[in-house]
Amino acid sequence: MRVDAHHHLWDLSRRPQPWIAGEALAPIDRTFELAELRPLLAEHGIGATVLVQSSSSLEETRELLALARESGGLVAGVVGWADLTDPALPDVLADLAARGPLAGIRHQVQDEPDARWLDRPDVRAGLAAVGAAGLVYDLLVTPEQTEAAIAAVRDLPEVRFVLDHAGKPPIASGAWQPWADRLTELAALPNVWCKLSGLITEAGFDTWRPQDVLPYARHVLDAFTPARVLFGSDWPVCTLAGRYADVFALAEQAVAALSPAEQEAVLGGTASEVYGLKR
């Protein structure tokens, strides 16, 4: 089964998305619902998805879990939000898990001004609670925050981590370091996986070409191996730079030299395994 391991949905009539600001993001400043995504998934043979939070809101997470329950199995997992610093986090996670297919938790660490936010004792306690609940923690970090991410993954071997958007490499500038070495260092730790997602929006909305992106994608595959890489579209954010079909075609190019079994892993099997999706 093919899996899109990273997409978003939001209804602006119910909840604003404060991060959607400015002219560059104006094309996605509207409501996106599953009905719009469903035919795109069908076109590419994708039978299950992981729906990821887009705001720091427990209420949104509850709504995403309800949507998953009503999706007929298409949304097989939800990566929601919860306050990692909340002393009552274990109870919060148990309540969320009772509402639907909660697969993981994510916080927009990339928006934290402290590059070492993941080192904070209260944050580390929250990460441990996520792991104890049997959930994955999705890492959304910038290259400057990757050192703290490496430390968290190393110090919490019992927690499964998934790196979103390959750690946001600086593709638009063509820079390679320190992103590449830090990704390799992170990949050496066995309890972290990596999403092949979000790359075209790091490459420049209007100017990217496959040859700009593929070296970064292939470094991800080399560092993590296909057994720990997951395809994700990052829809609808990806539409700032291209169509769903463009993103999927780029992923197919990236895995073209792999064996059929390895391709199946990247395009679905790995996501099913790490998130515990029902197939």
Protein Blocks (a to p, Z undefined) as FASTA:
>chain_A
ZZdfbdcdddfkloccfklgcjklmmmmccddfklmmmmmmmnopabdcdddfbdcfklm
mmmmmmmmmnnomambdcddddfklmklmmmmmmmmmnoccfbdcddfklpmblklmmpm
klmmmmmmmmmnopacdddddfklmmmmmmmmmmmmmbccddehhlpaafknopabfklm
mmmmmmmpmkbccddehklmmnopklgcfklmmmmmmmmmmmnopklcccdekiaklmmn
ocfklmmmmmmmmmmmpcfklmmmmnmmmmmmmnopaZZ
